[in-house]
Amino acid sequence: MNQENLQHGVHLYFYCHSRAKHDGMLLSEWLLEQAKRHGLGGGSVFRAIAGFGRHGVLHEEQFFELADDLPVKIEFLLHEEQVEPLLQLVRAAGVDVTYARSPASFAVLGSH
């Protein structure tokens, strides 16, 4: 990896259930839309095949009645200065969501 292109920042993750909504939108879509609207680089949504959260309810694909409310992870690779404005936006909107952050090093390979 070309060290000149290596950037340091934050991997920011949000966790919620796939059916969670905010402002009439799926929460995962709302988070992506907010990030896009505020000029953040990009985000992705990943659906789990099983999981449980702080309330201890197990959700798995094999249980049809719970399969449509599986956990999802919405993640962003951000520069340090982009993290707090996004978190403040989510706090101000009163969104009930769990988040985690970790240091990240990233670069773009190939033509861009």
Backbone as CSV, one residue per row, in Angstrom:
resi,resn,N_x,N_y,N_z,CA_x,CA_y,CA_z,C_x,C_y,C_z
1,MET,0.851,-1.173,0.000,0.000,0.000,0.000,0.896,1.235,0.000
2,ASN,0.599,2.172,-0.816,1.335,3.421,-0.875,1.053,4.225,0.397
3,GLN,2.067,4.396,1.226,1.882,5.075,2.511,1.438,6.525,2.351
4,GLU,1.730,7.155,1.207,1.300,8.545,1.002,-0.219,8.658,0.928
5,ASN,-0.895,7.602,0.489,-2.349,7.634,0.376,-3.059,7.173,1.641
6,LEU,-2.306,6.605,2.574,-2.906,6.075,3.789,-3.424,7.220,4.655
7,GLN,-4.697,7.131,5.004,-5.333,8.137,5.852,-5.734,7.489,7.167
8,HIS,-5.781,8.280,8.193,-6.189,7.783,9.507,-7.491,8.455,9.884
9,GLY,-8.371,7.672,10.446,-9.674,8.202,10.824,-10.388,7.275,11.773
10,VAL,-11.701,7.160,11.586,-12.557,6.428,12.502,-13.498,5.529,11.719
11,HIS,-13.663,4.319,12.209,-14.682,3.409,11.710,-15.850,3.556,12.680
12,LEU,-16.960,4.124,12.215,-18.126,4.368,13.065,-19.215,3.388,12.668
13,TYR,-19.731,2.639,13.655,-20.747,1.625,13.424,-22.008,1.970,14.213
14,PHE,-23.154,1.806,13.579,-24.440,1.908,14.267,-25.114,0.548,14.175
15,TYR,-25.784,0.136,15.246,-26.480,-1.154,15.283,-27.948,-0.921,15.617
16,CYS,-28.832,-1.549,14.839,-30.263,-1.466,15.103,-30.938,-2.688,14.468
17,HIS,-32.238,-2.770,14.590,-32.986,-3.834,13.931,-33.415,-3.358,12.548
18,SER,-33.549,-4.288,11.642,-33.842,-3.935,10.252,-35.151,-3.173,10.090
19,ARG,-36.106,-3.381,10.985,-37.388,-2.666,10.878,-37.413,-1.341,11.634
20,ALA,-36.341,-1.001,12.347,-36.307,0.249,13.118,-36.497,1.435,12.170
21,LYS,-37.340,2.369,12.609,-37.646,3.531,11.770,-37.391,4.828,12.517
22,HIS,-37.137,5.861,11.730,-37.035,7.225,12.245,-37.529,8.159,11.152
23,ASP,-38.373,9.093,11.518,-38.910,10.065,10.558,-39.593,9.378,9.375
24,GLY,-40.249,8.243,9.624,-40.963,7.526,8.579,-40.088,6.721,7.636
25,MET,-38.796,6.686,7.891,-37.858,5.933,7.053,-37.236,4.817,7.876
26,LEU,-36.767,3.772,7.191,-35.956,2.794,7.894,-34.752,3.526,8.474
27,LEU,-34.393,3.211,9.698,-33.295,3.913,10.361,-31.999,3.789,9.575
28,SER,-31.747,2.626,8.997,-30.531,2.445,8.205,-30.513,3.411,7.016
29,GLU,-31.650,3.565,6.342,-31.730,4.505,5.216,-31.600,5.941,5.691
30,TRP,-32.215,6.255,6.838,-32.152,7.615,7.383,-30.702,7.987,7.695
31,LEU,-29.953,7.056,8.334,-28.551,7.329,8.646,-27.727,7.553,7.381
32,LEU,-27.924,6.718,6.371,-27.199,6.899,5.103,-27.557,8.238,4.472
33,GLU,-28.837,8.580,4.490,-29.286,9.846,3.896,-28.682,11.045,4.626
34,GLN,-28.636,10.990,5.946,-28.051,12.093,6.720,-26.567,12.240,6.400
35,ALA,-25.862,11.129,6.332,-24.427,11.174,6.021,-24.214,11.752,4.625
36,LYS,-24.998,11.318,3.674,-24.877,11.830,2.298,-25.191,13.320,2.248
37,ARG,-26.253,13.725,2.916,-26.679,15.132,2.931,-25.610,16.040,3.548
38,HIS,-24.825,15.490,4.475,-23.795,16.284,5.144,-22.403,16.073,4.553
39,GLY,-22.351,15.474,3.370,-21.100,15.379,2.626,-20.093,14.379,3.144
40,LEU,-20.550,13.366,3.870,-19.625,12.348,4.348,-19.325,11.371,3.225
41,GLY,-18.144,10.753,3.286,-17.651,9.927,2.187,-18.544,8.806,1.729
42,GLY,-19.082,8.028,2.611,-19.924,6.909,2.224,-20.205,6.007,3.402
43,GLY,-21.244,5.206,3.249,-21.621,4.277,4.295,-22.195,3.022,3.682
44,SER,-22.283,1.989,4.482,-22.824,0.705,4.033,-23.700,0.118,5.123
45,VAL,-24.657,-0.721,4.693,-25.551,-1.410,5.621,-25.358,-2.903,5.431
46,PHE,-25.200,-3.620,6.541,-25.026,-5.067,6.520,-26.075,-5.705,7.414
47,ARG,-26.725,-6.756,6.915,-27.738,-7.465,7.695,-27.137,-8.735,8.289
48,ALA,-27.422,-8.968,9.546,-26.938,-10.169,10.222,-27.847,-11.356,9.904
49,ILE,-27.322,-12.561,10.067,-28.167,-13.741,9.932,-28.719,-14.164,11.283
50,ALA,-28.122,-13.644,12.354,-28.610,-13.900,13.709,-27.984,-12.890,14.640
51,GLY,-28.642,-12.671,15.763,-28.070,-11.776,16.758,-29.053,-11.469,17.865
52,PHE,-28.524,-10.882,18.938,-29.377,-10.372,19.997,-28.750,-9.090,20.509
53,GLY,-29.577,-8.247,21.054,-29.112,-6.947,21.514,-29.245,-6.797,23.008
54,ARG,-29.315,-5.561,23.433,-29.319,-5.251,24.864,-30.548,-5.780,25.593
55,HIS,-31.619,-6.119,24.849,-32.828,-6.653,25.481,-32.833,-8.179,25.528
56,GLY,-31.802,-8.816,24.942,-31.637,-10.256,25.044,-32.533,-11.098,24.155
57,VAL,-33.243,-10.481,23.211,-34.111,-11.237,22.312,-33.283,-11.731,21.138
58,LEU,-33.286,-13.055,20.925,-32.532,-13.659,19.832,-33.350,-13.593,18.546
59,HIS,-32.737,-13.084,17.488,-33.359,-13.020,16.169,-32.500,-13.844,15.222
60,GLU,-33.142,-14.779,14.505,-32.414,-15.614,13.554,-33.231,-15.748,12.284
61,GLU,-32.546,-16.002,11.173,-33.238,-16.181,9.902,-34.190,-17.362,9.923
62,GLN,-33.904,-18.392,10.703,-34.736,-19.593,10.669,-36.090,-19.399,11.343
63,PHE,-36.244,-18.384,12.195,-37.530,-18.110,12.826,-38.260,-17.081,11.980
64,PHE,-39.243,-17.541,11.230,-39.904,-16.686,10.248,-40.543,-15.451,10.863
65,GLU,-41.090,-15.578,12.070,-41.758,-14.417,12.664,-40.766,-13.338,13.099
66,LEU,-39.476,-13.674,13.277,-38.486,-12.687,13.676,-37.514,-12.343,12.551
67,ALA,-37.581,-13.086,11.468,-36.594,-12.933,10.403,-36.622,-11.546,9.765
68,ASP,-37.759,-10.873,9.817,-37.814,-9.553,9.193,-37.362,-8.449,10.142
69,ASP,-36.879,-8.806,11.323,-36.376,-7.803,12.260,-34.967,-8.176,12.729
70,LEU,-34.150,-8.630,11.786,-32.778,-9.020,12.089,-31.914,-7.796,12.373
71,PRO,-30.847,-7.987,13.112,-29.934,-6.866,13.371,-29.262,-6.393,12.075
72,VAL,-29.018,-5.104,12.007,-28.251,-4.537,10.900,-27.146,-3.663,11.477
73,LYS,-26.064,-3.557,10.709,-24.948,-2.686,11.073,-24.814,-1.669,9.956
74,ILE,-24.795,-0.403,10.316,-24.573,0.683,9.366,-23.197,1.229,9.706
75,GLU,-22.289,1.222,8.735,-20.929,1.636,9.059,-20.422,2.715,8.108
76,PHE,-19.533,3.525,8.665,-18.930,4.633,7.934,-17.435,4.666,8.215
77,LEU,-16.641,4.977,7.208,-15.222,5.305,7.377,-15.134,6.821,7.309
78,LEU,-14.706,7.433,8.392,-14.754,8.890,8.489,-13.417,9.465,8.920
79,HIS,-13.220,10.723,8.594,-12.121,11.483,9.170,-12.572,11.900,10.571
80,GLU,-11.633,12.023,11.481,-11.939,12.315,12.882,-12.916,13.490,13.033
81,GLU,-12.724,14.540,12.263,-13.565,15.734,12.410,-14.996,15.521,11.916
82,GLN,-15.278,14.426,11.233,-16.632,14.145,10.737,-17.473,13.359,11.735
83,VAL,-16.831,12.749,12.727,-17.533,11.848,13.637,-18.506,12.583,14.540
84,GLU,-18.032,13.545,15.278,-18.889,14.221,16.262,-20.074,14.936,15.619
85,PRO,-19.911,15.626,14.476,-21.099,16.228,13.853,-22.176,15.190,13.502
86,LEU,-21.771,14.011,13.024,-22.760,12.977,12.710,-23.419,12.463,13.995
87,LEU,-22.633,12.216,15.029,-23.212,11.761,16.295,-24.144,12.817,16.886
88,GLN,-23.780,14.079,16.795,-24.637,15.155,17.304,-25.958,15.207,16.548
89,LEU,-25.913,14.996,15.253,-27.119,14.981,14.435,-28.050,13.857,14.882
90,VAL,-27.484,12.684,15.120,-28.277,11.529,15.560,-28.839,11.784,16.952
91,ARG,-28.031,12.341,17.844,-28.510,12.673,19.203,-29.645,13.690,19.144
92,ALA,-29.458,14.734,18.362,-30.452,15.802,18.266,-31.778,15.293,17.704
93,ALA,-31.717,14.278,16.854,-32.929,13.704,16.268,-33.628,12.754,17.237
94,GLY,-32.995,12.450,18.370,-33.599,11.567,19.361,-33.655,10.109,18.935
95,VAL,-32.721,9.711,18.098,-32.701,8.341,17.583,-32.216,7.376,18.669
96,ASP,-32.927,6.254,18.820,-32.556,5.202,19.763,-31.728,4.176,19.002
97,VAL,-30.411,4.261,19.146,-29.512,3.395,18.389,-28.233,3.185,19.203
98,THR,-27.592,2.062,18.991,-26.314,1.781,19.631,-25.211,2.064,18.626
99,TYR,-24.099,2.632,19.093,-22.985,2.864,18.175,-21.674,2.445,18.817
100,ALA,-20.699,2.227,17.957,-19.332,1.922,18.381,-18.392,2.636,17.430
101,ARG,-17.201,2.891,17.890,-16.195,3.525,17.034,-14.845,2.889,17.307
102,SER,-14.026,2.840,16.274,-12.672,2.319,16.428,-11.759,3.056,15.466
103,PRO,-10.477,3.123,15.791,-9.528,3.777,14.885,-9.464,3.008,13.568
104,ALA,-9.239,3.736,12.494,-9.147,3.100,11.178,-8.033,3.743,10.365
105,SER,-7.408,2.954,9.541,-6.462,3.434,8.530,-7.030,2.970,7.208
106,PHE,-7.082,3.859,6.226,-7.681,3.496,4.955,-7.065,4.271,3.805
107,ALA,-7.194,3.690,2.634,-6.691,4.298,1.406,-7.498,3.750,0.231
108,VAL,-7.470,4.463,-0.881,-8.130,4.012,-2.102,-7.064,3.408,-3.002
109,LEU,-7.329,2.211,-3.496,-6.412,1.548,-4.412,-6.956,1.659,-5.834
110,GLY,-6.078,1.716,-6.807,-6.522,1.813,-8.192,-6.855,3.237,-8.583
111,SER,-7.491,3.378,-9.716,-7.843,4.726,-10.193,-9.088,5.221,-9.456
112,HIS,-9.139,6.489,-9.222,-10.278,7.082,-8.516,-10.580,8.434,-8.999
